Amino acid sequence: MSLHEDAARVLKEWPAPDDTQHTLRLAYGDHLAAHPDGMWKSCADGHLTASALVVDPRRGRVLLTLHRKLRMWLQTGGHCEPGDTTLAGAALREATEESGITGLVPLPGGPVRLDRHLTPCAWHLDVQYAVLAPEGALEAVSEESLELRWFGWNEVADVADDSVVRLADRTRALL
């Protein structure tokens, strides 16, 4: 199964939590049906991306990255790569690379939510996951970030945009 096929399957099977998410789910599926290259940065009409919120539920906190290019506090994530075989795997790869934390475990149940946003390269049709950090996890800043920082659940709204806040809120509700 190709990454494109996996993404289409994930979106088809994902139980959207509300009408807005359901509408996005359908739009993502339509995008993939219309664009065989819809998983890749080269698709100028937009492309699916995979992200993951790194969570330490025992300490009630999430890890955000100060994105080097966008200068915003965001969850880890980004473009899919040719070696990615699943959307969940792409999100986990991105989280591991950008956080420096090994042993991250995906939150069961598939994606947490979807978010469509315009970036300097194109529309990102982001499929957002959550991953659990192991006990004693130590983060390390990557080339993608200016800084990594743990924030308590209630601090996220003070530093991040609405998309990240909604992702954190939905993740917290699922834990």
C-alpha positions as semicolon CSV with decimal commas, in nm:
position;residue;x (nm);y (nm);z (nm)
1;M;0,000;0,000;0,000
2;S;0,137;0,343;-0,093
3;L;0,145;0,641;0,141
4;H;-0,128;0,802;-0,072
5;E;-0,347;0,492;-0,030
6;D;-0,277;0,476;0,343
7;A;-0,375;0,843;0,386
8;A;-0,697;0,792;0,189
9;R;-0,781;0,488;0,405
10;V;-0,701;0,668;0,733
11;L;-0,921;0,961;0,637
12;K;-1,207;0,738;0,520
13;E;-1,203;0,536;0,844
14;W;-1,140;0,824;1,086
15;P;-1,444;0,905;1,301
16;A;-1,446;1,286;1,286
17;P;-1,546;1,431;1,626
18;D;-1,770;1,706;1,484
19;D;-1,921;1,849;1,165
20;T;-1,630;2,084;1,094
21;Q;-1,380;1,800;1,119
22;H;-1,608;1,579;0,906
23;T;-1,614;1,847;0,634
24;L;-1,234;1,872;0,641
25;R;-1,205;1,492;0,628
26;L;-1,417;1,487;0,311
27;A;-1,217;1,775;0,158
28;Y;-0,889;1,595;0,226
29;G;-1,028;1,281;0,063
30;D;-1,141;1,482;-0,241
31;H;-0,796;1,641;-0,261
32;L;-0,626;1,301;-0,265
33;A;-0,870;1,170;-0,527
34;A;-0,795;1,469;-0,752
35;H;-0,419;1,482;-0,693
36;P;-0,206;1,168;-0,725
37;D;0,080;1,386;-0,594
38;G;-0,131;1,525;-0,307
39;M;0,102;1,385;-0,042
40;W;0,407;1,573;-0,164
41;K;0,542;1,925;-0,128
42;S;0,559;1,944;-0,507
43;C;0,177;1,956;-0,528
44;A;0,118;2,330;-0,574
45;D;-0,256;2,298;-0,500
46;G;-0,169;2,190;-0,146
47;H;-0,052;1,870;0,016
48;L;-0,115;1,654;0,319
49;T;0,127;1,697;0,606
50;A;0,165;1,494;0,924
51;S;0,218;1,641;1,268
52;A;0,219;1,522;1,626
53;L;0,176;1,689;1,961
54;V;0,434;1,546;2,202
55;V;0,261;1,491;2,537
56;D;0,386;1,408;2,885
57;P;0,052;1,320;3,053
58;R;0,214;1,228;3,386
59;R;0,341;1,584;3,425
60;G;0,046;1,750;3,249
61;R;0,247;1,914;2,976
62;V;0,313;1,929;2,602
63;L;0,631;1,995;2,407
64;L;0,616;2,276;2,150
65;T;0,877;2,385;1,902
66;L;0,957;2,743;1,814
67;H;0,957;2,694;1,438
68;R;1,270;2,834;1,276
69;K;1,100;2,974;0,964
70;L;0,757;3,068;1,096
71;R;0,872;3,195;1,438
72;M;0,566;3,042;1,603
73;W;0,520;2,785;1,880
74;L;0,385;2,474;1,706
75;Q;0,351;2,100;1,745
76;T;0,616;1,892;1,569
77;G;0,545;1,792;1,212
78;G;0,584;1,865;0,847
79;H;0,607;1,725;0,499
80;C;0,586;1,358;0,416
81;E;0,899;1,201;0,272
82;P;0,948;0,927;0,011
83;G;1,049;0,674;0,279
84;D;0,725;0,721;0,472
85;T;0,485;0,430;0,432
86;T;0,204;0,546;0,660
87;L;0,066;0,881;0,767
88;A;0,098;0,784;1,134
89;G;0,458;0,681;1,069
90;A;0,532;1,017;0,906
91;A;0,393;1,199;1,210
92;L;0,599;0,981;1,446
93;R;0,914;1,035;1,235
94;E;0,862;1,411;1,240
95;A;0,801;1,412;1,617
96;T;1,114;1,207;1,682
97;E;1,333;1,416;1,450
98;E;1,211;1,752;1,576
99;S;1,195;1,669;1,947
100;G;1,507;1,454;1,969
101;I;1,307;1,215;2,188
102;T;1,328;0,843;2,115
103;G;1,064;0,599;2,231
104;L;0,762;0,817;2,155
105;V;0,439;0,615;2,147
106;P;0,141;0,720;1,931
107;L;-0,182;0,787;2,115
108;P;-0,414;0,502;2,008
109;G;-0,707;0,574;1,779
110;G;-0,539;0,742;1,485
111;P;-0,546;1,116;1,414
112;V;-0,658;1,356;1,684
113;R;-0,782;1,624;1,444
114;L;-0,732;1,791;1,106
115;D;-0,623;2,147;1,033
116;R;-0,599;2,323;0,695
117;H;-0,376;2,629;0,685
118;L;-0,183;2,837;0,433
119;T;0,197;2,830;0,461
120;P;0,469;2,995;0,254
121;C;0,493;2,684;0,033
122;A;0,122;2,601;-0,019
123;W;-0,192;2,493;0,164
124;H;-0,111;2,233;0,428
125;L;-0,382;1,976;0,486
126;D;-0,243;1,870;0,821
127;V;-0,333;1,539;0,980
128;Q;-0,259;1,586;1,349
129;Y;-0,166;1,303;1,583
130;A;-0,050;1,293;1,945
131;V;0,245;1,096;2,079
132;L;0,329;1,011;2,438
133;A;0,678;1,085;2,568
134;P;0,847;0,814;2,773
135;E;0,930;0,872;3,139
136;G;1,240;1,090;3,174
137;A;1,236;1,201;2,809
138;L;1,503;1,455;2,719
139;E;1,437;1,681;2,424
140;A;1,702;1,813;2,182
141;V;1,660;2,105;1,944
142;S;1,680;2,015;1,574
143;E;1,761;2,223;1,265
144;E;1,387;2,288;1,227
145;S;1,358;2,469;1,560
146;L;1,492;2,772;1,738
147;E;1,384;2,627;2,072
148;L;1,187;2,345;2,235
149;R;0,990;2,402;2,552
150;W;0,745;2,212;2,771
151;F;0,420;2,396;2,845
152;G;0,146;2,303;3,089
153;W;-0,195;2,240;2,935
154;N;-0,319;2,578;3,055
155;E;-0,016;2,765;2,917
156;V;-0,063;2,660;2,553
157;A;-0,320;2,931;2,478
158;D;-0,075;3,196;2,598
159;V;0,192;3,107;2,340
160;A;0,034;2,923;2,048
161;D;-0,227;2,990;1,780
162;D;-0,582;2,854;1,778
163;S;-0,486;2,545;1,578
164;V;-0,236;2,430;1,841
165;V;-0,478;2,516;2,122
166;R;-0,752;2,305;1,958
167;L;-0,506;2,017;1,909
168;A;-0,397;2,033;2,274
169;D;-0,757;2,054;2,397
170;R;-0,867;1,759;2,184
171;T;-0,563;1,554;2,290
172;R;-0,625;1,626;2,655
173;A;-0,988;1,517;2,617
174;L;-0,872;1,185;2,465
175;L;-0,624;1,102;2,743
